[in-house]
Amino acid sequence: MSSLRRFHGQRFADGVGEVVESEENFKIELDVSHFRPEELKVNVVENELVVEGKHEEKSDKYGK
């Protein structure tokens, strides 16, 4: 079984993303709406895709 087949239709924790497969390829859809492009890093490490996002939470005048 290929690695792709193992992840077919798998959802990520808390509905953050999903693997979508077609006849020709597959894609990983992730909700990164809270990040700017410069806050995201995508790498392949030891044959695994690693997506990292890092940003500082800013609080409003009420501390939220």
N, C-alpha and C positions, 0 to 999 in steps of 0.2 A: 504494500500500500504506500503510495507517495505521501510526502508531507502535506501536499495540497489537499489530498483526499481526507486526511485526518482533521483538517480545519474547515472543511466545507460547511458553511452555514453556522459556524460557531460564533456566539456572541461574547463580547467582552464584559467584564464586571460592570454592573450598574448601567448596562445599555450604552456604554461609551462607544462601542464600535461593533462592526460585523465584517466577516469575510464573505465576499460575494464572488461566485465562480460562474464562468461562462464556458462555452466550448473552446474558445481560444486562449483565455487567460483567467486570472482572478484579480480581485482588488480588495484592499482592506480599507473600509470606511471608518474613520474615527471622528468624533466630535471634538474639534480643537477650536471651537468658536470663542473660547475665553483666552486664546493666545494670539499674539502677533507673530508673523512669520519668523522674525528674528529670535523669538523665544522657543522655537522648535528645532530639534536636531534629529535627523534620521540617519541611521548607520546599519551596516550589516556586521555583526560580531559573531564569529564562529558559526557561520551559516544560519544565523537567526537575525530577523529584522528587529531593530530596536528603535523605538520612537520615544523621545524624551521631550517634555515641555516643562519650562520653568519660568515662573514670573512671581513678582511680589504682589500680595494682596494689599490693596489700598483701602483704608477705612475712611468712611465719611465722618462728618462732624459728630455723629452719634456713636462712633466706635464700631460700626457695622461694616 
